[in-house]
Amino acid sequence: MQEKLIAMMDRYLECLVANDPSTLPIAKNLKITENGYPVQLGQGLLETASEITYRHYIPDAPTGQIVLYGVARETMKLANFLVRLKVESDVITEIETIIAREGTASIANPASMKEPKPIYSTILDPSERTPREEMIAAAESYFNCIEDNTANVPFHRECNRTANGQQTTNSGPVPLSCLGQFEKKIFAYITKVRNRRYVIVEEQKGLVFGVFMMDVPARKEHFDLFPIPMEHLPVHMITPHTIYLAELFKIVKGQIRQIEALMFNTTLGAHSGWPDMK
């Protein structure tokens, strides 16, 4: 089943770069969104993509879904994007696309993305696996602690996070670890994480994937603990907005070992267009 899902995604990507979805096997009741808005099949990225330069497949046979983290050349620019397909009876019933274009995210380095990190495809030894509900609880603690400005998150000591192709932990001007960032409360500017959807929970590989909306009211006091002075931050970070976030967690023995994020800034209060779920 995983091979069939990957083949369906490859078929979708072929249609994407051809800008022609006419050969896709789709359901009559297909639901399709791009960056949270309902679109018609053939609109958006399906009109503008010309090449796929990076592919990271996350198939989930039990739910009939596959997620792809990718980089697309769109006109002349590279953009980080994500596609989720749901397949039932060999037809696509859901297409969810998220695109982080240049200028819409606080950080981005799509050109750096060449090969997926092997850690995500590694099958865990049974002794390293975590039950489904505990995996979701680990991810939930991550978002709950962002809201509460606490640090009770089960991070592995070697945990790192990459967002839009750029490593955001243990590097840069403030090289803090995953846990260190929470201990320093640098996410205090994010006041709420809502519309939480845990779409894929795969115990053999220890993967939890979901989509989340993080609200940034951008009041000055919310940035008091951020390691860079507010006046030196880009304007799109210090104005009211919602961070539209797709995040993948690798969980080993109940601890978050690696994080891969795709994110962009949108209107404060925006919704993903899909219902909350766990």
C-alpha atoms as a printed R data frame, in Angstrom:
    type eleno elety resid chain resno       x      y       z
1   ATOM     1    CA   MET     A     1   0.000  0.000   0.000
2   ATOM     2    CA   GLN     A     2   2.873  2.403   0.747
3   ATOM     3    CA   GLU     A     3   4.232  1.835  -2.759
4   ATOM     4    CA   LYS     A     4   0.821  2.625  -4.240
5   ATOM     5    CA   LEU     A     5   0.639  5.849  -2.243
6   ATOM     6    CA   ILE     A     6   4.105  6.900  -3.393
7   ATOM     7    CA   ALA     A     7   3.155  6.081  -6.985
8   ATOM     8    CA   MET     A     8   0.031  8.223  -6.640
9   ATOM     9    CA   MET     A     9   2.082 11.108  -5.273
10  ATOM    10    CA   ASP     A    10   4.552 10.767  -8.149
11  ATOM    11    CA   ARG     A    11   1.630 10.853 -10.564
12  ATOM    12    CA   TYR     A    12   0.347 13.988  -8.867
13  ATOM    13    CA   LEU     A    13   3.783 15.651  -9.094
14  ATOM    14    CA   GLU     A    14   4.001 14.832 -12.796
15  ATOM    15    CA   CYS     A    15   0.697 16.626 -13.281
16  ATOM    16    CA   LEU     A    16   1.941 19.469 -11.093
17  ATOM    17    CA   VAL     A    17   4.984 20.284 -13.232
18  ATOM    18    CA   ALA     A    18   2.975 19.727 -16.425
19  ATOM    19    CA   ASN     A    19   0.382 22.206 -15.076
20  ATOM    20    CA   ASP     A    20  -2.273 19.733 -16.157
21  ATOM    21    CA   PRO     A    21  -4.276 17.673 -13.606
22  ATOM    22    CA   SER     A    22  -6.668 16.244 -16.179
23  ATOM    23    CA   THR     A    23  -5.326 12.678 -15.866
24  ATOM    24    CA   LEU     A    24  -5.540 12.490 -12.081
25  ATOM    25    CA   PRO     A    25  -7.967  9.907 -10.665
26  ATOM    26    CA   ILE     A    26 -10.098 12.111  -8.427
27  ATOM    27    CA   ALA     A    27 -13.294 11.555  -6.482
28  ATOM    28    CA   LYS     A    28 -16.438 13.462  -7.392
29  ATOM    29    CA   ASN     A    29 -16.490 14.922  -3.906
30  ATOM    30    CA   LEU     A    30 -12.793 15.925  -3.936
31  ATOM    31    CA   LYS     A    31 -11.857 18.456  -1.253
32  ATOM    32    CA   ILE     A    32  -8.892 20.634  -2.176
33  ATOM    33    CA   THR     A    33  -7.265 23.580  -0.426
34  ATOM    34    CA   GLU     A    34  -4.160 25.698  -0.894
35  ATOM    35    CA   ASN     A    35  -2.812 27.613   2.116
36  ATOM    36    CA   GLY     A    36  -6.140 27.074   3.833
37  ATOM    37    CA   TYR     A    37  -8.440 28.282   1.063
38  ATOM    38    CA   PRO     A    38 -10.649 26.108  -1.151
39  ATOM    39    CA   VAL     A    39  -9.461 26.160  -4.756
40  ATOM    40    CA   GLN     A    40 -10.433 24.484  -7.982
41  ATOM    41    CA   LEU     A    41  -8.314 21.598  -9.242
42  ATOM    42    CA   GLY     A    42  -5.706 23.162 -11.529
43  ATOM    43    CA   GLN     A    43  -5.421 26.465  -9.686
44  ATOM    44    CA   GLY     A    44  -2.491 27.750  -7.612
45  ATOM    45    CA   LEU     A    45   0.697 25.715  -7.590
46  ATOM    46    CA   LEU     A    46  -0.779 23.454 -10.264
47  ATOM    47    CA   GLU     A    47  -0.621 26.461 -12.584
48  ATOM    48    CA   THR     A    48   2.834 27.759 -11.701
49  ATOM    49    CA   ALA     A    49   5.170 24.872 -10.764
50  ATOM    50    CA   SER     A    50   7.773 23.928 -13.363
51  ATOM    51    CA   GLU     A    51  10.170 21.622 -11.475
52  ATOM    52    CA   ILE     A    52  10.428 19.656  -8.237
53  ATOM    53    CA   THR     A    53  13.939 19.860  -6.771
54  ATOM    54    CA   TYR     A    54  13.367 18.089  -3.413
55  ATOM    55    CA   ARG     A    55  11.066 15.252  -2.327
56  ATOM    56    CA   HIS     A    56  10.497 13.774   1.120
57  ATOM    57    CA   TYR     A    57   7.713 11.178   1.161
58  ATOM    58    CA   ILE     A    58   5.757 10.271   4.293
59  ATOM    59    CA   PRO     A    59   3.279  7.516   3.379
60  ATOM    60    CA   ASP     A    60   0.776  6.191   5.900
61  ATOM    61    CA   ALA     A    61  -0.934  3.057   4.615
62  ATOM    62    CA   PRO     A    62  -3.454  2.581   7.474
63  ATOM    63    CA   THR     A    63  -5.079  5.971   6.797
64  ATOM    64    CA   GLY     A    64  -4.564  5.941   3.018
65  ATOM    65    CA   GLN     A    65  -2.653  9.203   3.166
66  ATOM    66    CA   ILE     A    66   0.709 10.439   1.944
67  ATOM    67    CA   VAL     A    67   2.479 13.694   2.730
68  ATOM    68    CA   LEU     A    68   5.268 15.158   0.658
69  ATOM    69    CA   TYR     A    69   7.659 17.859   1.817
70  ATOM    70    CA   GLY     A    70   9.023 19.378  -1.362
71  ATOM    71    CA   VAL     A    71  10.734 22.278  -3.056
72  ATOM    72    CA   ALA     A    72   9.252 23.552  -6.303
73  ATOM    73    CA   ARG     A    73  10.522 25.979  -8.870
74  ATOM    74    CA   GLU     A    74   7.646 28.359  -9.397
75  ATOM    75    CA   THR     A    75   8.209 30.727 -12.327
76  ATOM    76    CA   MET     A    76  11.835 31.693 -11.481
77  ATOM    77    CA   LYS     A    77  11.772 31.215  -7.700
78  ATOM    78    CA   LEU     A    78  12.159 28.196  -5.427
79  ATOM    79    CA   ALA     A    79   9.485 27.667  -2.797
80  ATOM    80    CA   ASN     A    80   9.052 25.198   0.050
81  ATOM    81    CA   PHE     A    81   5.769 23.354  -0.270
82  ATOM    82    CA   LEU     A    82   3.848 20.432   1.158
83  ATOM    83    CA   VAL     A    83   1.150 18.251  -0.366
84  ATOM    84    CA   ARG     A    84  -1.105 15.813   1.471
85  ATOM    85    CA   LEU     A    85  -3.143 13.349  -0.557
86  ATOM    86    CA   LYS     A    86  -5.833 11.079   0.799
87  ATOM    87    CA   VAL     A    87  -6.549  8.079  -1.412
88  ATOM    88    CA   GLU     A    88  -9.605  5.825  -1.175
89  ATOM    89    CA   SER     A    89 -10.411  3.025  -3.655
90  ATOM    90    CA   ASP     A    90  -7.572  4.223  -5.923
91  ATOM    91    CA   VAL     A    91  -8.942  7.754  -6.284
92  ATOM    92    CA   ILE     A    92  -7.825 10.975  -4.594
93  ATOM    93    CA   THR     A    93 -10.427 12.322  -2.180
94  ATOM    94    CA   GLU     A    94  -8.409 15.106  -0.517
95  ATOM    95    CA   ILE     A    95  -5.595 17.402  -1.668
96  ATOM    96    CA   GLU     A    96  -4.073 19.801   0.829
97  ATOM    97    CA   THR     A    97  -1.268 22.083  -0.354
98  ATOM    98    CA   ILE     A    98   0.793 24.454   1.783
99  ATOM    99    CA   ILE     A    99   3.320 26.791   0.159
100 ATOM   100    CA   ALA     A   100   5.914 29.017   1.835
101 ATOM   101    CA   ARG     A   101   6.968 31.463  -0.848
102 ATOM   102    CA   GLU     A   102   9.838 33.937  -0.650
103 ATOM   103    CA   GLY     A   103   8.959 36.802   1.670
104 ATOM   104    CA   THR     A   104   6.062 35.028   3.401
105 ATOM   105    CA   ALA     A   105   8.128 33.308   6.101
106 ATOM   106    CA   SER     A   106  10.578 34.667   8.655
107 ATOM   107    CA   ILE     A   107  13.131 32.028   7.601
108 ATOM   108    CA   ALA     A   108  13.633 30.066   4.408
109 ATOM   109    CA   ASN     A   109  16.428 28.297   2.574
110 ATOM   110    CA   PRO     A   110  14.799 25.998  -0.009
111 ATOM   111    CA   ALA     A   111  17.977 25.850  -2.120
112 ATOM   112    CA   SER     A   112  19.743 24.004   0.712
113 ATOM   113    CA   MET     A   113  17.321 21.075   0.593
114 ATOM   114    CA   LYS     A   114  18.898 18.211  -1.370
115 ATOM   115    CA   GLU     A   115  18.100 14.893   0.345
116 ATOM   116    CA   PRO     A   116  15.726 14.027   3.215
117 ATOM   117    CA   LYS     A   117  17.418 13.288   6.527
118 ATOM   118    CA   PRO     A   118  17.800  9.474   6.822
119 ATOM   119    CA   ILE     A   119  16.553  9.571  10.423
120 ATOM   120    CA   TYR     A   120  12.973  9.995   9.207
121 ATOM   121    CA   SER     A   121  12.950  6.776   7.175
122 ATOM   122    CA   THR     A   122  14.689  4.668   9.819
123 ATOM   123    CA   ILE     A   123  12.570  1.818  11.209
124 ATOM   124    CA   LEU     A   124  12.829  1.800  14.978
125 ATOM   125    CA   ASP     A   125  13.665 -1.271  17.004
126 ATOM   126    CA   PRO     A   126  10.562 -2.382  18.936
127 ATOM   127    CA   SER     A   127  12.285 -1.296  22.166
128 ATOM   128    CA   GLU     A   128  12.551  2.268  20.788
129 ATOM   129    CA   ARG     A   129   8.931  2.619  19.711
130 ATOM   130    CA   THR     A   130   6.305  4.685  21.491
131 ATOM   131    CA   PRO     A   131   2.540  3.973  21.582
132 ATOM   132    CA   ARG     A   132   0.415  6.215  19.386
133 ATOM   133    CA   GLU     A   133  -1.258  8.194  22.171
134 ATOM   134    CA   GLU     A   134   2.086  8.839  23.866
135 ATOM   135    CA   MET     A   135   3.536 10.095  20.593
136 ATOM   136    CA   ILE     A   136   0.685 12.566  20.228
137 ATOM   137    CA   ALA     A   137   1.132 13.554  23.890
138 ATOM   138    CA   ALA     A   138   4.810 14.347  23.239
139 ATOM   139    CA   ALA     A   139   3.871 16.599  20.325
140 ATOM   140    CA   GLU     A   140   1.046 18.145  22.358
141 ATOM   141    CA   SER     A   141   3.490 18.999  25.153
142 ATOM   142    CA   TYR     A   142   5.575 20.889  22.577
143 ATOM   143    CA   PHE     A   143   2.661 23.130  21.640
144 ATOM   144    CA   ASN     A   144   1.245 23.386  25.158
145 ATOM   145    CA   CYS     A   145   4.605 24.616  26.420
146 ATOM   146    CA   ILE     A   146   4.780 27.198  23.630
147 ATOM   147    CA   GLU     A   147   1.441 28.528  24.880
148 ATOM   148    CA   ASP     A   148   2.412 28.362  28.560
149 ATOM   149    CA   ASN     A   149   6.064 29.497  28.254
150 ATOM   150    CA   THR     A   150   7.215 26.359  30.057
151 ATOM   151    CA   ALA     A   151   9.772 23.712  29.095
152 ATOM   152    CA   ASN     A   152   8.269 20.360  30.080
153 ATOM   153    CA   VAL     A   153   8.868 18.831  26.635
154 ATOM   154    CA   PRO     A   154  10.531 15.394  26.249
155 ATOM   155    CA   PHE     A   155  13.364 16.487  23.968
156 ATOM   156    CA   HIS     A   156  16.201 14.115  23.145
157 ATOM   157    CA   ARG     A   157  19.540 15.740  23.992
158 ATOM   158    CA   GLU     A   158  20.510 15.630  20.292
159 ATOM   159    CA   CYS     A   159  17.234 17.095  19.028
160 ATOM   160    CA   ASN     A   160  17.396 19.602  16.192
161 ATOM   161    CA   ARG     A   161  14.764 21.486  14.220
162 ATOM   162    CA   THR     A   162  14.822 22.526  10.580
163 ATOM   163    CA   ALA     A   163  12.284 25.005   9.189
164 ATOM   164    CA   ASN     A   164  11.888 25.741   5.475
165 ATOM   165    CA   GLY     A   165  15.294 24.199   4.864
166 ATOM   166    CA   GLN     A   166  17.157 26.152   7.554
167 ATOM   167    CA   GLN     A   167  18.354 24.709  10.863
168 ATOM   168    CA   THR     A   168  16.878 26.768  13.680
169 ATOM   169    CA   THR     A   169  18.523 25.092  16.688
170 ATOM   170    CA   ASN     A   170  22.167 24.855  17.778
171 ATOM   171    CA   SER     A   171  23.159 27.332  15.065
172 ATOM   172    CA   GLY     A   172  22.967 30.991  14.101
173 ATOM   173    CA   PRO     A   173  23.504 34.042  16.338
174 ATOM   174    CA   VAL     A   174  21.805 32.363  19.337
175 ATOM   175    CA   PRO     A   175  22.788 28.657  19.163
176 ATOM   176    CA   LEU     A   176  20.290 27.195  21.622
177 ATOM   177    CA   SER     A   177  19.177 23.559  21.737
178 ATOM   178    CA   CYS     A   178  15.546 22.514  21.313
179 ATOM   179    CA   LEU     A   179  15.153 22.432  25.099
180 ATOM   180    CA   GLY     A   180  17.257 25.574  25.563
181 ATOM   181    CA   GLN     A   181  14.907 27.615  23.389
182 ATOM   182    CA   PHE     A   182  11.974 26.610  25.586
183 ATOM   183    CA   GLU     A   183  13.915 27.257  28.785
184 ATOM   184    CA   LYS     A   184  14.775 30.757  27.537
185 ATOM   185    CA   LYS     A   185  11.086 31.298  26.646
186 ATOM   186    CA   ILE     A   186  11.939 32.670  23.209
187 ATOM   187    CA   PHE     A   187   8.549 31.596  21.847
188 ATOM   188    CA   ALA     A   188   6.656 33.901  24.223
189 ATOM   189    CA   TYR     A   189   5.554 35.950  21.219
190 ATOM   190    CA   ILE     A   190   3.350 32.981  20.175
191 ATOM   191    CA   THR     A   191   0.303 33.107  22.445
192 ATOM   192    CA   LYS     A   192  -1.914 30.326  21.107
193 ATOM   193    CA   VAL     A   193  -1.549 27.123  19.067
194 ATOM   194    CA   ARG     A   194  -4.934 26.076  17.660
195 ATOM   195    CA   ASN     A   195  -6.610 24.160  14.835
196 ATOM   196    CA   ARG     A   196  -4.332 21.264  15.811
197 ATOM   197    CA   ARG     A   197  -4.469 18.299  13.440
198 ATOM   198    CA   TYR     A   198  -2.387 15.149  13.926
199 ATOM   199    CA   VAL     A   199  -2.736 13.650  10.480
200 ATOM   200    CA   ILE     A   200  -0.128 10.859  10.518
201 ATOM   201    CA   VAL     A   201   1.068  8.887  13.547
202 ATOM   202    CA   GLU     A   202   3.414  6.082  12.488
203 ATOM   203    CA   GLU     A   203   4.796  3.974  15.338
204 ATOM   204    CA   GLN     A   204   7.309  1.854  13.399
205 ATOM   205    CA   LYS     A   205   9.276  4.898  12.265
206 ATOM   206    CA   GLY     A   206   8.288  7.054  15.227
207 ATOM   207    CA   LEU     A   207   6.715  9.798  13.124
208 ATOM   208    CA   VAL     A   208   4.021 12.292  14.058
209 ATOM   209    CA   PHE     A   209   2.935 14.772  11.391
210 ATOM   210    CA   GLY     A   210   0.381 17.524  11.790
211 ATOM   211    CA   VAL     A   211  -0.739 20.993  10.791
212 ATOM   212    CA   PHE     A   212  -1.171 23.811  13.307
213 ATOM   213    CA   MET     A   213  -2.008 27.516  13.503
214 ATOM   214    CA   MET     A   214   0.102 29.637  15.880
215 ATOM   215    CA   ASP     A   215  -1.187 33.122  16.735
216 ATOM   216    CA   VAL     A   216   1.183 36.088  17.131
217 ATOM   217    CA   PRO     A   217  -0.691 39.185  18.410
218 ATOM   218    CA   ALA     A   218   2.685 41.033  18.266
219 ATOM   219    CA   ARG     A   219   2.382 43.060  21.442
220 ATOM   220    CA   LYS     A   220   5.733 44.542  22.404
221 ATOM   221    CA   GLU     A   221   5.943 42.754  25.753
222 ATOM   222    CA   HIS     A   222   5.615 39.390  23.984
223 ATOM   223    CA   PHE     A   223   9.063 39.919  22.461
224 ATOM   224    CA   ASP     A   224  10.840 40.866  25.709
225 ATOM   225    CA   LEU     A   225  12.512 37.429  25.958
226 ATOM   226    CA   PHE     A   226  13.340 37.031  22.268
227 ATOM   227    CA   PRO     A   227  17.135 36.935  21.778
228 ATOM   228    CA   ILE     A   228  17.072 39.564  19.008
229 ATOM   229    CA   PRO     A   229  15.799 43.098  19.854
230 ATOM   230    CA   MET     A   230  12.333 43.754  18.453
231 ATOM   231    CA   GLU     A   231  13.563 46.738  16.422
232 ATOM   232    CA   HIS     A   232  15.944 44.427  14.532
233 ATOM   233    CA   LEU     A   233  13.270 41.878  13.567
234 ATOM   234    CA   PRO     A   234  11.598 41.869  10.128
235 ATOM   235    CA   VAL     A   235   8.318 43.734   9.995
236 ATOM   236    CA   HIS     A   236   6.292 40.637   9.094
237 ATOM   237    CA   MET     A   237   7.413 39.041  12.377
238 ATOM   238    CA   ILE     A   238   6.428 41.948  14.627
239 ATOM   239    CA   THR     A   239   3.022 42.694  13.113
240 ATOM   240    CA   PRO     A   240  -0.080 40.670  14.085
241 ATOM   241    CA   HIS     A   241  -0.181 37.387  12.173
242 ATOM   242    CA   THR     A   242  -0.732 33.659  12.371
243 ATOM   243    CA   ILE     A   243   2.062 31.198  11.630
244 ATOM   244    CA   TYR     A   244   0.684 28.466   9.387
245 ATOM   245    CA   LEU     A   245   2.764 25.453  10.395
246 ATOM   246    CA   ALA     A   246   3.179 21.890   9.124
247 ATOM   247    CA   GLU     A   247   5.469 19.955  11.454
248 ATOM   248    CA   LEU     A   248   6.985 16.479  11.479
249 ATOM   249    CA   PHE     A   249   8.338 14.960  14.700
250 ATOM   250    CA   LYS     A   250  10.654 11.949  14.954
251 ATOM   251    CA   ILE     A   251  10.056 10.338  18.337
252 ATOM   252    CA   VAL     A   252  12.409  7.733  19.800
253 ATOM   253    CA   LYS     A   253  11.712  6.127  23.180
254 ATOM   254    CA   GLY     A   254   9.143  8.820  23.914
255 ATOM   255    CA   GLN     A   255  11.568 11.671  23.185
256 ATOM   256    CA   ILE     A   256  11.473 14.161  20.318
257 ATOM   257    CA   ARG     A   257  14.651 13.459  18.352
258 ATOM   258    CA   GLN     A   258  14.213 15.570  15.197
259 ATOM   259    CA   ILE     A   259  11.743 18.160  13.864
260 ATOM   260    CA   GLU     A   260  11.031 19.238  10.288
261 ATOM   261    CA   ALA     A   261   8.811 22.290   9.775
262 ATOM   262    CA   LEU     A   262   7.261 24.113   6.877
263 ATOM   263    CA   MET     A   263   5.793 27.470   7.821
264 ATOM   264    CA   PHE     A   264   4.682 30.838   6.562
265 ATOM   265    CA   ASN     A   265   2.995 33.936   7.966
266 ATOM   266    CA   THR     A   266  -0.638 34.661   7.199
267 ATOM   267    CA   THR     A   267  -3.510 36.791   8.506
268 ATOM   268    CA   LEU     A   268  -4.069 36.682  12.268
269 ATOM   269    CA   GLY     A   269  -6.885 34.256  13.026
270 ATOM   270    CA   ALA     A   270  -6.536 32.292   9.785
271 ATOM   271    CA   HIS     A   271  -7.749 28.675   9.672
272 ATOM   272    CA   SER     A   272  -6.321 25.690   7.787
273 ATOM   273    CA   GLY     A   273  -9.649 24.907   6.167
274 ATOM   274    CA   TRP     A   274  -9.673 21.439   7.788
275 ATOM   275    CA   PRO     A   275 -11.266 20.357  11.103
276 ATOM   276    CA   ASP     A   276  -9.242 19.813  14.269
277 ATOM   277    CA   MET     A   277  -8.374 16.189  15.026
278 ATOM   278    CA   LYS     A   278  -6.144 13.946  17.133
